[in-house]
Amino acid sequence: MKKRLLIALMLVMMAPAVWGQGCAVCTKMAQGMDSKSAKGLNGGIIYLAFLPLTLMGTIGFIWWKHNKGIPKN
């Protein structure tokens, strides 16, 4: 049951409509920028996303390693 719930949650999170949407303000601002400034904006977004993604990945890896050795009933 938990496995099915996890798979369903992952599929919902990976929906293209969810990932394809961006902030309207960022999009309008990036359209008015030159190439160098737009690259800087993209770099800032990656920089801000790095810590949360690293934390989620670390927690997920620890959870996976912890539950890997537990036999199923």
GIDA-V834633 format. One record per run of one state. SS is the DSSP state (2 for helix, 1 for strand, 0 for the rest). FROM is the first residue (numbers start at 0). LEN is the number of residues. Records with the same first field share a line. If there is no record, write none. Layout:
BEGIN
SS=FROM-LEN, FROM-LEN
END
This chain:
BEGIN
0=0-1, 13-2, 20-3, 31-3, 68-5
2=1-12, 15-5, 23-8, 34-34
END
